[in-house]
Amino acid sequence: MYQPNEKDELKARFTRWMEVTLFRARKHYLAKIDSYIPTIPLDEILVEAIASNTDERIGMDSFDFQEERLSNAFSRLSPRKQAILTMLIAQERKPADVAQLLHCTPQQIYDQRYQALKALRKELQGGGEN
């Protein structure tokens, strides 16, 4: 007949401890996932505020701006930057597709987008101080 010894009891206690620890970790992980709130970068919020209507033309598109300051700031951008923002945001095109349409590299599209958003931010902040 088999007689349990001290090693068997220690192994059983350790196994139970591991099971409880893993159960609690999994429970905590699932609770963390359920409470996750997706966030949007500030640049994307500004871009979404700019674009509301879509148009298939590459050039100027009509937007319904909620703020006149935003509309004025957008109109002060160069036509190329307006076209890039329009295609990226309103038409939801990929930078590679925009680059192909404008005969340039995707990196140039990223740079122009960054400069356009920076100019809009600067214009909107400057307009708020007056």
NORFEN-V392128 format. One record per residue. N is the residue number from 0. PSI is psi as a letter, one per 40 degrees, with the letter a starting at -180 (* if undefined). NEAR is the number of other ideal C-beta (glycine too) atoms within 8 Angstrom. Layout:
BEGIN
<<N & PSI & NEAR> <N & PSI & NEAR>>
END
This chain:
BEGIN
<<0 & i & 2> <1 & h & 3> <2 & h & 4> <3 & i & 5> <4 & a & 6> <5 & d & 5> <6 & d & 6> <7 & d & 8> <8 & d & 9> <9 & d & 8> <10 & d & 8> <11 & d & 8> <12 & d & 8> <13 & d & 8> <14 & d & 8> <15 & d & 8> <16 & d & 8> <17 & d & 8> <18 & d & 8> <19 & d & 8> <20 & d & 8> <21 & d & 8> <22 & d & 8> <23 & d & 8> <24 & d & 8> <25 & d & 8> <26 & d & 8> <27 & d & 8> <28 & d & 8> <29 & d & 8> <30 & d & 8> <31 & d & 8> <32 & d & 7> <33 & d & 6> <34 & e & 6> <35 & h & 6> <36 & h & 4> <37 & i & 4> <38 & i & 4> <39 & h & 7> <40 & i & 6> <41 & d & 6> <42 & d & 7> <43 & d & 8> <44 & d & 9> <45 & d & 11> <46 & d & 12> <47 & d & 9> <48 & d & 8> <49 & d & 12> <50 & h & 12> <51 & d & 6> <52 & i & 9> <53 & i & 8> <54 & i & 9> <55 & e & 4> <56 & i & 6> <57 & d & 7> <58 & a & 7> <59 & h & 8> <60 & i & 11> <61 & h & 6> <62 & i & 11> <63 & g & 6> <64 & h & 10> <65 & d & 5> <66 & h & 6> <67 & d & 6> <68 & d & 10> <69 & d & 13> <70 & d & 10> <71 & d & 10> <72 & d & 13> <73 & d & 13> <74 & d & 7> <75 & e & 7> <76 & i & 12> <77 & i & 5> <78 & d & 8> <79 & d & 8> <80 & d & 12> <81 & d & 15> <82 & d & 12> <83 & d & 14> <84 & d & 17> <85 & d & 14> <86 & d & 13> <87 & d & 13> <88 & d & 11> <89 & d & 13> <90 & e & 10> <91 & f & 6> <92 & i & 9> <93 & i & 5> <94 & d & 11> <95 & d & 7> <96 & d & 9> <97 & d & 14> <98 & d & 13> <99 & d & 7> <100 & d & 9> <101 & e & 11> <102 & f & 5> <103 & a & 6> <104 & i & 6> <105 & d & 9> <106 & d & 6> <107 & d & 9> <108 & d & 15> <109 & d & 9> <110 & d & 8> <111 & d & 11> <112 & d & 12> <113 & d & 8> <114 & d & 9> <115 & d & 13> <116 & d & 12> <117 & d & 8> <118 & d & 12> <119 & d & 14> <120 & d & 9> <121 & d & 8> <122 & d & 12> <123 & d & 11> <124 & d & 8> <125 & d & 8> <126 & d & 10> <127 & d & 7> <128 & d & 5> <129 & * & 4>>
END
